[in-house]
Amino acid sequence: MNRVVWGAAAAIVALGIAAILLLPHDLPKSDPSQTWGAPRPTGVQGSTPPGAGSPAATPAILVVEQVSPIVGPDGSLAESLGIETGGGAFTPVLPKGTRAPVMRFVTFKTSADNQREIRLHVLRGLADRVAQNHDLGWVRIPGLPPGPRGTVQVTVGFRIADGAVVLAAADPASGHGYTMETSEAPPGFPR
């Protein structure tokens, strides 16, 4: 890895899930029949979740875009970074105009009983429709513990620093880090 990626990786690991920031607006709920997880904003600025700072709290990181044009010459985001939500909508997590470096967290809940993974479609762009934005790919968070729908949660950190887009995932209650990997779209989504 080059120095830029290591810098972004070190920053996200150092923060871990140590500070949860409020999103600028509520994310819409996905269709519960979709098994890739429904976003729910959570947290209070400056709070520290239980388990943060312990070795288990260090989440694995995933570099989604190593050299991204998302940061403009003025140091703010020239495009929004976000995810696909129900009906092909693009929902910003880090809106255009946000100063970089920046990190925000979104907590996702399972939408089916005993759901073992969550998949997210990550994009950057300016339009409110997925098809009109730049596709950064699908991300899979496997290895979720079994449980009733809505009881298993995963907090995902979205970070932009040094021109890289980096993600990390952890259990918000324990701080236990989850593995993240690139993935194909789940069944029923365009490929």
C-alpha positions as a LaTeX table, in Angstrom:
\begin{tabular}{lrrr}
\hline
Residue & $x$ (\AA) & $y$ (\AA) & $z$ (\AA) \\
\hline
Met1 & 0.00 & 0.00 & 0.00 \\
Asn2 & 1.20 & 3.50 & $-0.62$ \\
Arg3 & 1.62 & 6.22 & 1.98 \\
Val4 & $-1.76$ & 7.88 & 1.21 \\
Val5 & $-3.68$ & 4.67 & 1.81 \\
Trp6 & $-1.72$ & 3.91 & 4.99 \\
Gly7 & $-2.50$ & 7.43 & 6.22 \\
Ala8 & $-6.21$ & 6.93 & 5.58 \\
Ala9 & $-6.07$ & 3.44 & 7.08 \\
Ala10 & $-4.28$ & 4.66 & 10.20 \\
Ala11 & $-6.80$ & 7.46 & 10.65 \\
Ile12 & $-9.82$ & 5.17 & 10.36 \\
Val13 & $-8.32$ & 2.55 & 12.68 \\
Ala14 & $-7.30$ & 5.22 & 15.21 \\
Leu15 & $-10.81$ & 6.59 & 15.21 \\
Gly16 & $-12.25$ & 3.09 & 15.13 \\
Ile17 & $-15.79$ & 3.59 & 16.10 \\
Ala18 & $-14.76$ & 6.15 & 18.71 \\
Ala19 & $-16.84$ & 9.12 & 17.57 \\
Ile20 & $-20.28$ & 8.88 & 16.02 \\
Leu21 & $-21.43$ & 11.86 & 14.01 \\
Leu22 & $-25.01$ & 12.72 & 13.19 \\
Leu23 & $-25.96$ & 12.56 & 9.55 \\
Pro24 & $-27.18$ & 15.81 & 8.02 \\
His25 & $-30.59$ & 14.24 & 7.37 \\
Asp26 & $-32.44$ & 11.00 & 8.03 \\
Leu27 & $-31.79$ & 8.21 & 5.58 \\
Pro28 & $-34.96$ & 6.67 & 4.14 \\
Lys29 & $-35.77$ & 3.11 & 5.13 \\
Ser30 & $-35.25$ & 0.40 & 2.56 \\
Asp31 & $-37.89$ & $-2.12$ & 1.65 \\
Pro32 & $-37.87$ & $-4.70$ & 4.49 \\
Ser33 & $-38.08$ & $-7.50$ & 1.92 \\
Gln34 & $-34.58$ & $-6.62$ & 0.74 \\
Thr35 & $-32.00$ & $-8.71$ & 2.55 \\
Trp36 & $-29.05$ & $-6.35$ & 2.22 \\
Gly37 & $-29.83$ & $-4.24$ & 5.27 \\
Ala38 & $-31.77$ & $-1.09$ & 6.00 \\
Pro39 & $-29.90$ & 2.09 & 6.98 \\
Arg40 & $-30.71$ & 3.81 & 10.25 \\
Pro41 & $-28.78$ & 6.91 & 11.37 \\
Thr42 & $-27.64$ & 6.70 & 14.95 \\
Gly43 & $-25.39$ & 8.23 & 17.56 \\
Val44 & $-24.48$ & 11.49 & 19.17 \\
Gln45 & $-21.54$ & 13.65 & 18.15 \\
Gly46 & $-18.53$ & 12.91 & 20.33 \\
Ser47 & $-19.93$ & 9.79 & 21.99 \\
Thr48 & $-17.82$ & 6.67 & 22.50 \\
Pro49 & $-19.55$ & 3.33 & 21.97 \\
Pro50 & $-18.90$ & 0.51 & 24.44 \\
Gly51 & $-15.84$ & $-1.50$ & 23.51 \\
Ala52 & $-14.13$ & 1.33 & 21.63 \\
Gly53 & $-10.41$ & 1.30 & 22.23 \\
Ser54 & $-10.18$ & $-2.43$ & 22.94 \\
Pro55 & $-8.29$ & $-4.67$ & 20.48 \\
Ala56 & $-11.60$ & $-6.16$ & 19.30 \\
Ala57 & $-12.81$ & $-2.65$ & 18.46 \\
Thr58 & $-10.33$ & $-2.28$ & 15.59 \\
Pro59 & $-12.40$ & $-2.79$ & 12.44 \\
Ala60 & $-10.95$ & $-4.10$ & 9.18 \\
Ile61 & $-10.79$ & $-1.39$ & 6.56 \\
Leu62 & $-11.66$ & $-1.48$ & 2.89 \\
Val63 & $-10.28$ & 1.05 & 0.43 \\
Val64 & $-13.14$ & 1.62 & $-2.01$ \\
Glu65 & $-11.36$ & 4.19 & $-4.18$ \\
Gln66 & $-7.66$ & 4.78 & $-3.60$ \\
Val67 & $-7.29$ & 7.99 & $-5.62$ \\
Ser68 & $-10.67$ & 9.67 & $-5.80$ \\
Pro69 & $-11.57$ & 12.93 & $-7.53$ \\
Ile70 & $-14.26$ & 13.50 & $-4.89$ \\
Val71 & $-12.28$ & 16.23 & $-3.07$ \\
Gly72 & $-12.20$ & 19.52 & $-4.96$ \\
Pro73 & $-9.34$ & 22.04 & $-5.09$ \\
Asp74 & $-10.84$ & 23.98 & $-2.17$ \\
Gly75 & $-10.64$ & 20.92 & 0.14 \\
Ser76 & $-14.38$ & 20.24 & 0.17 \\
Leu77 & $-16.26$ & 17.42 & $-1.50$ \\
Ala78 & $-17.05$ & 18.18 & $-5.15$ \\
Glu79 & $-19.51$ & 15.24 & $-5.16$ \\
Ser80 & $-21.51$ & 13.43 & $-2.50$ \\
Leu81 & $-20.49$ & 9.99 & $-1.23$ \\
Gly82 & $-23.45$ & 7.77 & $-0.49$ \\
Ile83 & $-25.32$ & 4.51 & $-0.87$ \\
Glu84 & $-28.17$ & 3.09 & $-2.87$ \\
Thr85 & $-31.44$ & 2.92 & $-0.98$ \\
Gly86 & $-34.87$ & 1.62 & $-2.01$ \\
Gly87 & $-36.03$ & 2.11 & $-5.58$ \\
Gly88 & $-32.64$ & 3.06 & $-7.03$ \\
Ala89 & $-32.34$ & 6.24 & $-4.98$ \\
Phe90 & $-28.92$ & 7.68 & $-4.14$ \\
Thr91 & $-28.72$ & 8.76 & $-0.51$ \\
Pro92 & $-25.71$ & 10.91 & 0.46 \\
Val93 & $-23.79$ & 10.01 & 3.60 \\
Leu94 & $-21.13$ & 12.68 & 3.04 \\
Pro95 & $-22.82$ & 15.50 & 1.08 \\
Lys96 & $-21.17$ & 17.72 & $-1.50$ \\
Gly97 & $-19.53$ & 20.71 & 0.16 \\
Thr98 & $-18.41$ & 18.81 & 3.28 \\
Arg99 & $-14.81$ & 19.67 & 4.24 \\
Ala100 & $-12.27$ & 16.83 & 3.97 \\
Pro101 & $-10.88$ & 14.92 & 5.75 \\
Val102 & $-14.20$ & 13.69 & 7.09 \\
Met103 & $-15.76$ & 10.57 & 8.59 \\
Arg104 & $-19.37$ & 9.74 & 9.31 \\
Phe105 & $-20.99$ & 6.61 & 10.68 \\
Val106 & $-24.27$ & 4.97 & 9.68 \\
Thr107 & $-25.79$ & 2.05 & 11.58 \\
Phe108 & $-27.58$ & $-0.62$ & 9.56 \\
Lys109 & $-30.02$ & $-3.18$ & 10.96 \\
Thr110 & $-30.78$ & $-6.55$ & 9.48 \\
Ser111 & $-34.06$ & $-6.76$ & 7.56 \\
Ala112 & $-34.60$ & $-10.54$ & 7.81 \\
Asp113 & $-34.42$ & $-13.14$ & 10.56 \\
Asn114 & $-30.97$ & $-14.76$ & 10.85 \\
Gln115 & $-29.54$ & $-12.54$ & 8.12 \\
Arg116 & $-25.81$ & $-13.36$ & 7.90 \\
Glu117 & $-24.58$ & $-10.43$ & 5.79 \\
Ile118 & $-25.32$ & $-6.89$ & 4.72 \\
Arg119 & $-24.46$ & $-5.55$ & 1.27 \\
Leu120 & $-24.11$ & $-1.87$ & 0.42 \\
His121 & $-23.88$ & $-0.21$ & $-2.97$ \\
Val122 & $-21.42$ & 2.69 & $-2.62$ \\
Leu123 & $-21.47$ & 5.58 & $-5.09$ \\
Arg124 & $-20.33$ & 9.15 & $-5.54$ \\
Gly125 & $-22.04$ & 11.84 & $-7.56$ \\
Leu126 & $-24.49$ & 14.71 & $-7.67$ \\
Ala127 & $-27.76$ & 13.15 & $-8.87$ \\
Asp128 & $-30.53$ & 11.67 & $-6.71$ \\
Arg129 & $-30.68$ & 8.48 & $-8.85$ \\
Val130 & $-28.10$ & 5.68 & $-8.73$ \\
Ala131 & $-27.92$ & 5.32 & $-12.52$ \\
Gln132 & $-26.69$ & 8.92 & $-12.87$ \\
Asn133 & $-23.80$ & 8.61 & $-10.37$ \\
His134 & $-20.34$ & 7.00 & $-10.37$ \\
Asp135 & $-20.50$ & 3.40 & $-9.17$ \\
Leu136 & $-17.79$ & 2.56 & $-6.58$ \\
Gly137 & $-19.09$ & $-1.00$ & $-6.25$ \\
Trp138 & $-20.87$ & $-3.26$ & $-3.83$ \\
Val139 & $-19.47$ & $-3.99$ & $-0.37$ \\
Arg140 & $-20.31$ & $-7.10$ & 1.64 \\
Ile141 & $-20.17$ & $-7.36$ & 5.45 \\
Pro142 & $-20.31$ & $-11.12$ & 6.18 \\
Gly143 & $-20.27$ & $-13.08$ & 9.43 \\
Leu144 & $-23.16$ & $-11.40$ & 11.23 \\
Pro145 & $-24.47$ & $-13.33$ & 14.23 \\
Pro146 & $-27.92$ & $-14.88$ & 13.84 \\
Gly147 & $-30.84$ & $-13.03$ & 15.35 \\
Pro148 & $-34.36$ & $-11.75$ & 14.77 \\
Arg149 & $-34.88$ & $-9.12$ & 12.09 \\
Gly150 & $-33.74$ & $-5.67$ & 13.20 \\
Thr151 & $-31.78$ & $-6.84$ & 16.26 \\
Val152 & $-28.36$ & $-7.28$ & 14.63 \\
Gln153 & $-26.68$ & $-3.95$ & 13.88 \\
Val154 & $-23.55$ & $-2.94$ & 11.99 \\
Thr155 & $-22.04$ & 0.55 & 12.11 \\
Val156 & $-20.18$ & 1.51 & 8.95 \\
Gly157 & $-17.66$ & 4.36 & 8.93 \\
Phe158 & $-17.40$ & 6.30 & 5.65 \\
Arg159 & $-14.11$ & 8.23 & 5.52 \\
Ile160 & $-12.49$ & 10.47 & 2.95 \\
Ala161 & $-8.90$ & 11.47 & 3.65 \\
Asp162 & $-5.83$ & 12.06 & 1.50 \\
Gly163 & $-7.91$ & 11.52 & $-1.65$ \\
Ala164 & $-9.00$ & 7.99 & $-0.67$ \\
Val165 & $-12.50$ & 6.66 & 0.08 \\
Val166 & $-12.23$ & 4.14 & 2.93 \\
Leu167 & $-14.87$ & 2.11 & 4.80 \\
Ala168 & $-14.81$ & 0.17 & 8.09 \\
Ala169 & $-17.52$ & $-1.78$ & 9.93 \\
Ala170 & $-18.08$ & $-2.74$ & 13.58 \\
Asp171 & $-20.75$ & $-3.88$ & 16.01 \\
Pro172 & $-21.96$ & $-0.64$ & 17.65 \\
Ala173 & $-22.59$ & $-2.29$ & 21.03 \\
Ser174 & $-19.31$ & $-4.17$ & 21.49 \\
Gly175 & $-17.00$ & $-2.37$ & 19.07 \\
His176 & $-16.07$ & $-5.74$ & 17.52 \\
Gly177 & $-14.80$ & $-5.13$ & 13.97 \\
Tyr178 & $-16.42$ & $-6.86$ & 11.01 \\
Thr179 & $-14.69$ & $-7.95$ & 7.82 \\
Met180 & $-15.60$ & $-5.97$ & 4.69 \\
Glu181 & $-15.02$ & $-7.13$ & 1.13 \\
Thr182 & $-15.96$ & $-6.17$ & $-2.38$ \\
Ser183 & $-18.98$ & $-8.03$ & $-3.69$ \\
Glu184 & $-21.39$ & $-8.50$ & $-6.52$ \\
Ala185 & $-24.87$ & $-7.03$ & $-6.34$ \\
Pro186 & $-27.31$ & $-9.22$ & $-4.41$ \\
Pro187 & $-30.02$ & $-11.11$ & $-6.34$ \\
Gly188 & $-32.64$ & $-8.78$ & $-7.78$ \\
Phe189 & $-30.29$ & $-5.82$ & $-8.29$ \\
Pro190 & $-28.86$ & $-4.80$ & $-11.67$ \\
Arg191 & $-25.27$ & $-5.91$ & $-12.20$ \\
\hline
\end{tabular}
